[in-house]
Amino acid sequence: MKSNFLVFFFVLLGYALSAQTVPKQIAFDAIASGDVEALINYFDHHVELCFNDQIQVLDKQAASKAIRSFFEKNPPKSCAPIHGGVSKNNSSQYKIGSLTSTNGKNFRVFVYTEEEAGKKVIKELRIMNVN
């Protein structure tokens, strides 16, 4: 009985932890492959987008166009998370990563997520040139 409980506990724990990290990891995977559709699926209704200190709050459709335009000018070669953090009450998280484009430019990527209705959504995406 005790072993069944432990198995059940660890399965639930694994599910809970994976559910919390999905948007950030999917964000970095989508950015690395230039997959705008996969990325915007995890956006909130409106998202704060920042490209090189130019901040805009956009709906999903406008954000999709802006990201697509960025990827056309800077085709992704790789994108990987470097580090991140969590708020005290675990309701929000951030992750910072590095993006390398095929044209040789390097960018710092910041993804900020919050929990809404039991689901993590991307509230903010920043891409800043580091060259």
C-alpha positions as CSV (number, residue, x, y, z in Angstrom):
1,M,0.0,0.0,0.0
2,K,2.8,2.4,0.9
3,S,4.7,1.6,-2.3
4,N,1.5,2.3,-4.4
5,F,1.2,5.7,-2.7
6,L,4.8,6.6,-3.4
7,V,4.5,5.6,-7.0
8,F,1.3,7.7,-7.3
9,F,2.9,10.6,-5.5
10,F,6.0,10.7,-7.8
11,V,3.8,10.3,-10.9
12,L,1.8,13.3,-9.9
13,L,4.9,15.3,-8.9
14,G,6.5,14.6,-12.2
15,Y,3.3,15.7,-14.1
16,A,3.1,18.9,-12.0
17,L,6.7,19.8,-12.6
18,S,6.6,19.1,-16.3
19,A,3.3,21.1,-16.7
20,Q,5.0,24.1,-15.1
21,T,8.0,24.2,-17.4
22,V,6.2,23.4,-20.7
23,P,5.7,27.0,-22.0
24,K,9.3,28.1,-21.3
25,Q,10.9,25.0,-22.8
26,I,8.5,25.1,-25.8
27,A,9.3,28.8,-26.2
28,F,13.0,28.1,-26.5
29,D,12.4,25.1,-28.8
30,A,10.0,27.1,-31.0
31,I,12.5,30.0,-31.2
32,A,15.3,27.7,-32.1
33,S,13.3,26.2,-35.0
34,G,11.6,29.5,-36.0
35,D,8.2,27.9,-35.3
36,V,6.0,31.0,-34.7
37,E,2.8,29.0,-34.4
38,A,4.1,26.8,-31.6
39,L,5.3,29.9,-29.8
40,I,2.1,31.9,-29.9
41,N,0.0,28.9,-28.8
42,Y,1.4,29.7,-25.3
43,F,1.0,33.4,-25.4
44,D,-1.5,35.2,-23.2
45,H,-4.3,37.1,-25.0
46,H,-1.9,40.1,-25.1
47,V,1.8,39.7,-24.7
48,E,4.6,42.3,-24.1
49,L,7.1,42.0,-26.9
50,C,10.4,43.7,-26.8
51,F,13.0,43.7,-29.6
52,N,16.1,45.7,-28.7
53,D,14.4,47.9,-26.1
54,Q,11.4,48.7,-28.4
55,I,8.5,47.5,-26.2
56,Q,5.0,46.8,-27.5
57,V,1.9,45.1,-26.0
58,L,0.4,43.1,-28.8
59,D,-2.4,40.6,-29.3
60,K,-1.5,37.2,-30.6
61,Q,-2.0,38.0,-34.3
62,A,0.1,41.1,-34.2
63,A,2.7,39.3,-32.0
64,S,2.8,36.5,-34.6
65,K,3.5,39.0,-37.4
66,A,6.3,40.8,-35.4
67,I,8.0,37.5,-34.5
68,R,7.7,36.2,-38.0
69,S,9.3,39.4,-39.3
70,F,12.1,39.1,-36.7
71,F,12.8,35.5,-37.8
72,E,12.9,36.5,-41.5
73,K,15.6,39.0,-40.7
74,N,17.4,36.8,-38.2
75,P,16.8,33.1,-39.0
76,P,17.4,31.1,-35.8
77,K,20.3,28.7,-35.7
78,S,20.0,27.7,-32.0
79,C,18.3,28.9,-28.9
80,A,18.9,27.4,-25.4
81,P,18.0,28.5,-21.9
82,I,20.8,29.6,-19.6
83,H,19.1,30.3,-16.2
84,G,15.8,31.2,-14.6
85,G,13.9,31.9,-11.5
86,V,10.5,31.5,-9.8
87,S,8.5,33.9,-7.7
88,K,8.0,33.2,-4.0
89,N,4.5,31.9,-4.4
90,N,5.5,30.0,-7.6
91,S,2.8,31.9,-9.7
92,S,5.3,33.4,-12.1
93,Q,8.6,32.3,-13.6
94,Y,11.3,33.6,-15.9
95,K,14.0,32.0,-18.0
96,I,16.9,33.7,-19.8
97,G,18.6,32.1,-22.8
98,S,20.8,32.7,-25.7
99,L,19.7,32.8,-29.4
100,T,22.2,32.5,-32.3
101,S,21.0,33.4,-35.8
102,T,22.3,32.0,-39.1
103,N,23.4,35.5,-40.0
104,G,25.9,35.5,-37.1
105,K,24.0,37.7,-34.7
106,N,23.6,36.8,-31.0
107,F,20.6,37.7,-28.9
108,R,19.6,37.4,-25.2
109,V,16.1,35.9,-24.8
110,F,13.9,36.6,-21.8
111,V,10.6,34.6,-21.3
112,Y,8.3,35.5,-18.5
113,T,5.3,33.3,-17.6
114,E,2.4,33.5,-15.2
115,E,-0.2,31.0,-14.2
116,E,-3.7,31.8,-15.4
117,A,-6.6,29.4,-14.8
118,G,-4.2,26.6,-13.9
119,K,-2.2,27.0,-17.1
120,K,1.2,28.7,-17.6
121,V,1.1,31.4,-20.3
122,I,3.8,33.6,-21.7
123,K,3.2,37.2,-20.7
124,E,6.4,38.7,-21.9
125,L,9.1,37.9,-24.5
126,R,12.2,40.0,-24.9
127,I,14.9,39.5,-27.6
128,M,17.9,41.8,-27.3
129,N,20.9,42.0,-29.5
130,V,24.2,41.3,-27.7
131,N,26.6,41.8,-30.6
